[in-house]
Structures are given as C-alpha cells and as structure tokens.
Amino acid sequence: VQLQASGGGLVQPGGSLRLSCGAPGTIFRFNTMGWYRQAPGKQREFVASIGTGDNTNYADSVMGRFTISRDNAKNTVYLQMNSLKPEDTAVYYCVNYAGPYWGQGTLVTVSS
C-alpha cells in the first residue's frame, strides 16, 4: 500500500505550511489517519491523528498551531502547520492505522 505525502519545504519561523497525504480509498475511508515526525537524532513521534468521525488528537507540542483534517472525497489527509518553530524541523510521515501503512516522508525545515 502506497501513501503519497507532499508539501514539505523550507519556511521561516512563524510561517506556515500545509502537508498532504493521499491513500487508496479502500483503506482511507474506514480508518484513522495520522501524522508523525522524526527530527535528526531523535525517535519518531506522534503529531496528530483524525478518525473517521473527524475526531482529532494532537501532541501537546503542536496543539493550537497545527490542524489535521481529511477529505474523504479525495482520500487525502492534511496537516496545516502555523506558527512554525525551528523545533518543528523534521521529516513528517503520514500513516494509515489499518496496517499501519506509512508514507515516504516529507521534509519540513524551519529556519531563518
């Protein structure tokens, strides 16, 4: 199963980015989707998740700054990231909890 993540890049502190991740409809519509991240030299950590009923969960470190959403018509999950900080720099991975199935990762760099 292939998940396609995109939207990463270089942004200045305080800036915004939106990540996207598409998944096959057969696994997307009936399962929770999420985002994790892995910073250099650190373990992969949970960022946010969204269930089929649009119930959401966030890591404390991103609460109030990041918003996860899903578009079931497009089989896509999004992560809107605002007020970015240098410590948000990481490779971001989307995940479908059915497998779990992981995307290939997209790099977010927050730097001036």
GURO-205899 format. One line per field, with one value per residue: residue number from 1; residue in three letters; x, y, z of N, C-alpha, C in turn. Coordinates in Angstrom, 1 decimal. Example, Ala and Ser with C-alpha at 12.3 -4.5 7.8 and 13.67 -1.06 7.14 Angstrom:
2
n	[1_2]
res	[ALA_SER]
nX	[13.2_12.8]
nY	[-5.7_-2.2]
nZ	[7.8_7.1]
caX	[12.3_13.7]
caY	[-4.5_-1.1]
caZ	[7.8_7.1]
cX	[13.2_12.9]
cY	[-3.3_0.0]
cZ	[7.8_7.9]
This chain:
112
n	[1_2_3_4_5_6_7_8_9_10_11_12_13_14_15_16_17_18_19_20_21_22_23_24_25_26_27_28_29_30_31_32_33_34_35_36_37_38_39_40_41_42_43_44_45_46_47_48_49_50_51_52_53_54_55_56_57_58_59_60_61_62_63_64_65_66_67_68_69_70_71_72_73_74_75_76_77_78_79_80_81_82_83_84_85_86_87_88_89_90_91_92_93_94_95_96_97_98_99_100_101_102_103_104_105_106_107_108_109_110_111_112]
res	[VAL_GLN_LEU_GLN_ALA_SER_GLY_GLY_GLY_LEU_VAL_GLN_PRO_GLY_GLY_SER_LEU_ARG_LEU_SER_CYS_GLY_ALA_PRO_GLY_THR_ILE_PHE_ARG_PHE_ASN_THR_MET_GLY_TRP_TYR_ARG_GLN_ALA_PRO_GLY_LYS_GLN_ARG_GLU_PHE_VAL_ALA_SER_ILE_GLY_THR_GLY_ASP_ASN_THR_ASN_TYR_ALA_ASP_SER_VAL_MET_GLY_ARG_PHE_THR_ILE_SER_ARG_ASP_ASN_ALA_LYS_ASN_THR_VAL_TYR_LEU_GLN_MET_ASN_SER_LEU_LYS_PRO_GLU_ASP_THR_ALA_VAL_TYR_TYR_CYS_VAL_ASN_TYR_ALA_GLY_PRO_TYR_TRP_GLY_GLN_GLY_THR_LEU_VAL_THR_VAL_SER_SER]
nX	[0.9_0.6_1.3_1.2_2.9_3.2_4.3_6.2_9.0_11.2_10.8_10.4_10.7_7.7_6.2_4.0_2.9_1.3_0.8_0.1_-1.5_-2.1_-4.1_-5.0_-8.5_-9.7_-8.6_-8.5_-11.0_-12.2_-10.6_-8.5_-6.4_-3.1_-0.3_3.2_6.4_10.0_12.8_16.2_18.4_16.6_13.8_11.0_8.0_4.6_2.3_-0.3_-3.7_-6.6_-9.8_-12.4_-14.7_-14.0_-12.9_-10.3_-6.8_-4.0_-0.5_0.9_2.9_2.2_-0.4_-2.9_-1.5_-1.2_-3.3_-5.2_-6.9_-9.4_-10.3_-12.6_-13.7_-11.5_-9.7_-7.7_-5.5_-4.8_-2.3_-2.3_0.0_0.9_2.5_5.1_8.0_11.6_12.1_10.2_11.3_11.7_11.4_8.3_5.8_3.0_0.4_-1.6_-3.7_-4.6_-2.8_-0.1_0.1_2.7_3.6_6.2_7.5_8.1_10.1_10.3_11.6_12.4_13.7_15.6]
nY	[-1.2_2.2_5.3_8.7_11.4_15.0_18.5_19.5_21.6_24.5_27.0_30.1_30.9_31.2_31.0_29.3_26.0_23.5_20.2_17.3_14.1_11.4_8.4_5.0_4.6_2.3_1.8_4.2_5.5_4.2_4.2_5.4_8.2_9.6_11.8_11.7_12.6_12.9_14.1_15.0_12.7_11.9_10.0_8.8_10.6_11.1_13.3_14.2_13.0_11.7_10.5_8.5_9.7_12.3_13.0_14.3_14.2_15.6_16.2_17.6_19.5_20.7_21.5_23.8_25.1_23.5_21.9_19.1_17.5_15.9_14.8_13.0_12.6_12.9_11.2_12.0_13.3_16.1_18.3_21.2_23.6_26.1_29.0_28.1_26.7_26.5_24.0_22.4_21.3_18.5_15.2_14.5_12.1_10.5_8.3_5.4_3.8_1.3_-0.7_-0.8_1.6_3.4_6.6_8.0_10.1_13.6_16.4_19.0_22.1_24.5_27.5_30.5]
nZ	[0.0_-0.9_0.3_-0.4_0.4_0.6_0.3_2.0_2.9_3.0_5.4_7.1_10.6_12.3_10.1_7.7_6.6_4.5_4.7_2.7_2.2_0.3_0.1_-0.8_-1.6_-0.5_2.0_3.2_3.8_6.0_8.1_10.7_10.2_10.4_11.5_11.9_13.1_12.6_13.9_13.3_14.8_16.7_18.0_16.2_16.5_17.6_16.0_15.2_14.8_13.0_13.2_11.6_12.1_12.2_14.6_16.5_17.6_19.2_19.6_22.5_21.9_19.5_19.7_19.1_17.1_14.9_12.6_11.8_9.1_7.0_3.7_2.5_0.0_-1.6_-0.7_1.0_3.5_5.5_6.9_8.4_9.2_11.3_12.7_12.8_14.3_14.9_16.2_15.1_12.9_10.9_9.4_8.1_8.4_7.0_8.1_7.9_10.0_9.7_8.8_10.3_7.6_6.0_4.7_2.5_3.7_4.2_4.1_6.4_7.0_9.3_9.4_9.7]
caX	[0.0_1.5_0.8_2.0_3.0_3.8_4.0_7.2_9.9_11.9_10.0_11.0_10.0_6.4_5.5_3.0_3.0_0.3_1.1_-1.0_-1.1_-3.2_-4.1_-6.1_-9.8_-10.1_-8.1_-8.6_-12.3_-12.7_-9.6_-7.8_-5.1_-2.3_1.0_4.3_7.6_11.2_13.8_17.5_18.9_15.5_12.9_9.7_7.0_3.2_1.9_-1.8_-4.5_-8.0_-10.6_-13.4_-15.8_-13.4_-12.3_-8.8_-5.9_-2.7_0.6_0.9_3.8_1.6_-1.7_-3.2_-0.7_-1.4_-4.7_-5.4_-8.2_-9.4_-11.2_-12.9_-13.9_-10.2_-8.9_-6.5_-5.4_-3.9_-1.8_-2.0_1.0_1.0_3.4_6.2_9.2_12.7_12.0_9.3_12.0_11.7_10.7_6.9_5.3_1.6_0.2_-3.0_-3.6_-5.1_-1.7_-0.2_0.8_3.4_4.1_7.6_8.0_8.3_11.0_10.0_12.8_12.0_15.0_15.8]
caY	[0.0_3.3_6.6_9.8_12.7_16.1_19.8_20.0_22.6_25.5_28.1_30.9_30.8_31.9_30.8_28.2_25.0_22.5_18.9_16.5_12.7_10.6_7.0_4.3_4.7_1.1_1.9_5.6_5.9_3.5_4.1_6.6_8.7_10.4_12.3_11.5_13.3_12.4_15.1_14.4_12.2_11.7_9.0_9.2_11.0_11.4_14.7_14.4_11.9_12.1_9.3_8.5_10.6_13.6_13.2_14.6_14.2_16.3_16.2_18.9_20.4_21.3_21.9_25.2_25.6_22.5_21.3_17.9_17.4_14.9_15.0_11.6_12.5_12.9_10.2_12.8_13.9_17.3_18.9_22.7_23.9_27.5_29.5_27.1_26.9_25.7_22.7_21.6_20.8_17.1_14.5_14.2_10.9_10.2_6.9_4.9_2.9_-0.1_-1.6_0.5_1.8_4.6_7.3_8.0_11.2_14.9_17.2_20.3_22.8_25.8_28.2_31.8]
caZ	[0.0_-1.1_0.7_-1.0_1.2_-0.1_0.9_2.9_2.3_3.9_5.9_8.2_11.9_12.3_8.8_7.6_5.5_4.6_4.2_2.1_2.0_-0.3_0.3_-1.6_-0.9_0.2_3.4_3.7_4.3_7.1_9.1_11.3_9.6_11.3_11.1_12.8_12.6_13.1_13.8_13.3_16.0_17.6_17.6_15.5_17.5_17.2_15.9_15.2_14.2_12.8_12.9_10.5_12.6_12.3_16.0_16.4_18.7_18.9_20.6_23.3_21.3_18.3_20.0_18.8_16.0_13.8_12.4_10.9_8.5_6.0_2.7_2.1_-1.5_-2.3_0.0_1.4_4.9_5.5_8.2_8.3_10.3_11.5_13.7_12.9_15.1_14.5_16.7_14.2_11.8_10.9_8.3_8.5_7.8_7.2_8.5_7.9_11.1_9.3_8.6_9.7_6.3_6.2_3.6_2.4_4.4_3.5_5.0_6.8_7.7_9.8_9.7_9.1]
cX	[0.9_0.7_1.7_1.8_3.7_3.6_5.1_8.1_10.5_10.9_10.6_10.1_8.8_5.6_4.6_3.3_1.7_0.8_-0.1_-0.5_-2.3_-3.0_-5.2_-7.4_-10.2_-9.6_-8.3_-9.9_-12.8_-11.7_-9.0_-6.6_-4.4_-1.0_1.9_5.4_8.8_12.3_15.2_18.0_17.9_14.6_11.6_8.7_5.6_3.0_0.4_-2.4_-5.9_-8.8_-11.7_-14.6_-15.2_-13.0_-10.8_-8.1_-4.6_-1.7_0.6_1.8_3.3_0.2_-1.9_-2.4_-1.0_-2.8_-4.7_-6.8_-8.2_-10.5_-11.5_-13.2_-12.6_-9.3_-7.6_-6.6_-4.5_-3.4_-1.4_-1.1_1.2_2.0_4.5_7.4_10.4_12.7_10.9_10.0_12.1_11.2_9.3_6.4_3.8_1.5_-1.3_-2.9_-4.1_-4.0_-0.9_0.6_1.4_3.7_5.6_8.3_8.3_9.1_10.5_11.2_12.3_13.3_14.9_17.0]
cY	[1.2_4.6_7.7_11.1_13.8_17.4_20.3_21.0_23.5_26.7_28.8_30.7_31.7_31.7_29.6_27.2_24.1_21.3_18.1_15.0_12.0_9.1_6.3_4.4_3.5_1.1_3.2_5.8_5.3_3.4_5.4_6.9_9.6_10.9_12.1_12.3_12.7_13.5_14.4_14.0_11.9_10.6_9.6_9.5_11.3_12.9_14.9_13.2_12.4_10.8_9.5_9.4_12.0_13.9_13.3_14.5_14.9_16.1_17.6_19.9_21.2_21.8_23.4_25.8_24.7_22.1_20.2_17.9_16.3_15.2_13.6_11.5_12.4_11.9_10.8_13.3_15.1_17.7_20.3_23.1_25.4_27.8_28.5_27.6_26.1_24.2_21.8_21.0_19.2_16.5_14.1_13.1_10.8_8.7_6.6_3.8_1.5_-1.1_-1.8_0.6_3.3_5.3_7.4_9.2_12.4_15.8_18.6_20.9_24.2_26.5_29.6_32.0]
cZ	[0.0_-0.6_0.2_-0.2_0.4_0.7_1.8_2.2_3.4_4.2_7.0_9.5_11.9_11.0_8.9_6.4_5.6_3.9_3.7_2.0_1.5_0.0_-0.6_-0.8_-0.1_1.7_4.0_4.4_5.6_8.3_9.5_10.5_10.6_10.7_12.2_12.3_13.3_12.9_13.8_14.7_17.0_17.1_16.9_16.6_16.9_17.1_16.0_14.5_14.0_12.5_11.8_10.9_12.8_13.8_15.8_17.7_18.3_20.0_21.3_22.6_20.1_18.6_19.8_17.7_14.7_13.8_11.4_10.4_7.4_5.0_2.1_0.6_-2.2_-1.7_0.5_2.8_4.8_6.9_7.9_9.5_10.3_12.6_13.9_13.6_14.6_15.0_16.0_13.0_11.9_9.6_8.8_7.7_8.1_7.5_8.4_9.0_10.8_9.3_9.8_8.4_6.4_4.8_3.6_3.1_3.6_4.5_5.2_7.5_8.0_10.2_9.0_8.3]
